[in-house]
């Protein structure tokens, strides 16, 4: 996310918190790579 949006690491953290707050992501504490996307894949745009 940091590279794609060209932002700082703290900005990415704020983005993740916002997505979680809006119910689009779920984080699992204590696990590596712990983000779970809660949006159906067909509802997401293709990123280039």
Phi and psi in radians as a Rosetta constraint file:
Dihedral C 1 N 2 CA 2 C 2 CIRCULARHARMONIC -1.058 0.35
Dihedral N 2 CA 2 C 2 N 3 CIRCULARHARMONIC -0.809 0.35
Dihedral C 2 N 3 CA 3 C 3 CIRCULARHARMONIC -1.212 0.35
Dihedral N 3 CA 3 C 3 N 4 CIRCULARHARMONIC -0.781 0.35
Dihedral C 3 N 4 CA 4 C 4 CIRCULARHARMONIC -1.065 0.35
Dihedral N 4 CA 4 C 4 N 5 CIRCULARHARMONIC -0.783 0.35
Dihedral C 4 N 5 CA 5 C 5 CIRCULARHARMONIC -1.615 0.35
Dihedral N 5 CA 5 C 5 N 6 CIRCULARHARMONIC -0.077 0.35
Dihedral C 5 N 6 CA 6 C 6 CIRCULARHARMONIC 0.940 0.35
Dihedral N 6 CA 6 C 6 N 7 CIRCULARHARMONIC 0.954 0.35
Dihedral C 6 N 7 CA 7 C 7 CIRCULARHARMONIC -2.224 0.35
Dihedral N 7 CA 7 C 7 N 8 CIRCULARHARMONIC 3.047 0.35
Dihedral C 7 N 8 CA 8 C 8 CIRCULARHARMONIC -1.458 0.35
Dihedral N 8 CA 8 C 8 N 9 CIRCULARHARMONIC 2.861 0.35
Dihedral C 8 N 9 CA 9 C 9 CIRCULARHARMONIC -1.017 0.35
Dihedral N 9 CA 9 C 9 N 10 CIRCULARHARMONIC -0.742 0.35
Dihedral C 9 N 10 CA 10 C 10 CIRCULARHARMONIC -1.080 0.35
Dihedral N 10 CA 10 C 10 N 11 CIRCULARHARMONIC -0.567 0.35
Dihedral C 10 N 11 CA 11 C 11 CIRCULARHARMONIC -1.162 0.35
Dihedral N 11 CA 11 C 11 N 12 CIRCULARHARMONIC -0.710 0.35
Dihedral C 11 N 12 CA 12 C 12 CIRCULARHARMONIC -1.086 0.35
Dihedral N 12 CA 12 C 12 N 13 CIRCULARHARMONIC -0.736 0.35
Dihedral C 12 N 13 CA 13 C 13 CIRCULARHARMONIC -1.032 0.35
Dihedral N 13 CA 13 C 13 N 14 CIRCULARHARMONIC -0.758 0.35
Dihedral C 13 N 14 CA 14 C 14 CIRCULARHARMONIC -1.129 0.35
Dihedral N 14 CA 14 C 14 N 15 CIRCULARHARMONIC -0.656 0.35
Dihedral C 14 N 15 CA 15 C 15 CIRCULARHARMONIC -1.074 0.35
Dihedral N 15 CA 15 C 15 N 16 CIRCULARHARMONIC -0.804 0.35
Dihedral C 15 N 16 CA 16 C 16 CIRCULARHARMONIC -1.089 0.35
Dihedral N 16 CA 16 C 16 N 17 CIRCULARHARMONIC -0.754 0.35
Dihedral C 16 N 17 CA 17 C 17 CIRCULARHARMONIC -1.073 0.35
Dihedral N 17 CA 17 C 17 N 18 CIRCULARHARMONIC -0.711 0.35
Dihedral C 17 N 18 CA 18 C 18 CIRCULARHARMONIC -1.147 0.35
Dihedral N 18 CA 18 C 18 N 19 CIRCULARHARMONIC -0.743 0.35
Dihedral C 18 N 19 CA 19 C 19 CIRCULARHARMONIC -1.125 0.35
Dihedral N 19 CA 19 C 19 N 20 CIRCULARHARMONIC -0.650 0.35
Dihedral C 19 N 20 CA 20 C 20 CIRCULARHARMONIC -1.176 0.35
Dihedral N 20 CA 20 C 20 N 21 CIRCULARHARMONIC -0.756 0.35
Dihedral C 20 N 21 CA 21 C 21 CIRCULARHARMONIC -1.055 0.35
Dihedral N 21 CA 21 C 21 N 22 CIRCULARHARMONIC -0.591 0.35
Dihedral C 21 N 22 CA 22 C 22 CIRCULARHARMONIC -1.539 0.35
Dihedral N 22 CA 22 C 22 N 23 CIRCULARHARMONIC 0.061 0.35
Dihedral C 22 N 23 CA 23 C 23 CIRCULARHARMONIC 1.360 0.35
Dihedral N 23 CA 23 C 23 N 24 CIRCULARHARMONIC 0.385 0.35
Dihedral C 23 N 24 CA 24 C 24 CIRCULARHARMONIC -1.699 0.35
Dihedral N 24 CA 24 C 24 N 25 CIRCULARHARMONIC -0.345 0.35
Dihedral C 24 N 25 CA 25 C 25 CIRCULARHARMONIC -2.325 0.35
Dihedral N 25 CA 25 C 25 N 26 CIRCULARHARMONIC 2.699 0.35
Dihedral C 25 N 26 CA 26 C 26 CIRCULARHARMONIC -2.278 0.35
Dihedral N 26 CA 26 C 26 N 27 CIRCULARHARMONIC 2.353 0.35
Dihedral C 26 N 27 CA 27 C 27 CIRCULARHARMONIC -1.864 0.35
Dihedral N 27 CA 27 C 27 N 28 CIRCULARHARMONIC 2.453 0.35
Dihedral C 27 N 28 CA 28 C 28 CIRCULARHARMONIC -1.924 0.35
Dihedral N 28 CA 28 C 28 N 29 CIRCULARHARMONIC 1.929 0.35
Dihedral C 28 N 29 CA 29 C 29 CIRCULARHARMONIC -1.084 0.35
Dihedral N 29 CA 29 C 29 N 30 CIRCULARHARMONIC 2.477 0.35
Dihedral C 29 N 30 CA 30 C 30 CIRCULARHARMONIC 1.386 0.35
Dihedral N 30 CA 30 C 30 N 31 CIRCULARHARMONIC 0.118 0.35
Dihedral C 30 N 31 CA 31 C 31 CIRCULARHARMONIC -2.066 0.35
Dihedral N 31 CA 31 C 31 N 32 CIRCULARHARMONIC 2.448 0.35
Dihedral C 31 N 32 CA 32 C 32 CIRCULARHARMONIC -1.227 0.35
Dihedral N 32 CA 32 C 32 N 33 CIRCULARHARMONIC 2.579 0.35
Dihedral C 32 N 33 CA 33 C 33 CIRCULARHARMONIC 0.847 0.35
Dihedral N 33 CA 33 C 33 N 34 CIRCULARHARMONIC 1.026 0.35
Dihedral C 33 N 34 CA 34 C 34 CIRCULARHARMONIC -1.648 0.35
Dihedral N 34 CA 34 C 34 N 35 CIRCULARHARMONIC 0.304 0.35
Dihedral C 34 N 35 CA 35 C 35 CIRCULARHARMONIC -1.573 0.35
Dihedral N 35 CA 35 C 35 N 36 CIRCULARHARMONIC 2.334 0.35
Dihedral C 35 N 36 CA 36 C 36 CIRCULARHARMONIC -2.104 0.35
Dihedral N 36 CA 36 C 36 N 37 CIRCULARHARMONIC 2.130 0.35
Dihedral C 36 N 37 CA 37 C 37 CIRCULARHARMONIC -1.406 0.35
Dihedral N 37 CA 37 C 37 N 38 CIRCULARHARMONIC 2.232 0.35
Dihedral C 37 N 38 CA 38 C 38 CIRCULARHARMONIC -1.781 0.35
Dihedral N 38 CA 38 C 38 N 39 CIRCULARHARMONIC 0.243 0.35
Dihedral C 38 N 39 CA 39 C 39 CIRCULARHARMONIC -1.880 0.35
Dihedral N 39 CA 39 C 39 N 40 CIRCULARHARMONIC 2.409 0.35
Dihedral C 39 N 40 CA 40 C 40 CIRCULARHARMONIC -1.057 0.35
Dihedral N 40 CA 40 C 40 N 41 CIRCULARHARMONIC 2.394 0.35
Dihedral C 40 N 41 CA 41 C 41 CIRCULARHARMONIC -0.954 0.35
Dihedral N 41 CA 41 C 41 N 42 CIRCULARHARMONIC -0.647 0.35
Dihedral C 41 N 42 CA 42 C 42 CIRCULARHARMONIC -1.231 0.35
Dihedral N 42 CA 42 C 42 N 43 CIRCULARHARMONIC -0.227 0.35
Dihedral C 42 N 43 CA 43 C 43 CIRCULARHARMONIC -1.558 0.35
Dihedral N 43 CA 43 C 43 N 44 CIRCULARHARMONIC -0.108 0.35
Dihedral C 43 N 44 CA 44 C 44 CIRCULARHARMONIC -1.678 0.35
Dihedral N 44 CA 44 C 44 N 45 CIRCULARHARMONIC 2.513 0.35
Dihedral C 44 N 45 CA 45 C 45 CIRCULARHARMONIC -1.302 0.35
Dihedral N 45 CA 45 C 45 N 46 CIRCULARHARMONIC 2.742 0.35
Dihedral C 45 N 46 CA 46 C 46 CIRCULARHARMONIC -1.396 0.35
Dihedral N 46 CA 46 C 46 N 47 CIRCULARHARMONIC 2.178 0.35
Dihedral C 46 N 47 CA 47 C 47 CIRCULARHARMONIC -1.661 0.35
Dihedral N 47 CA 47 C 47 N 48 CIRCULARHARMONIC 2.395 0.35
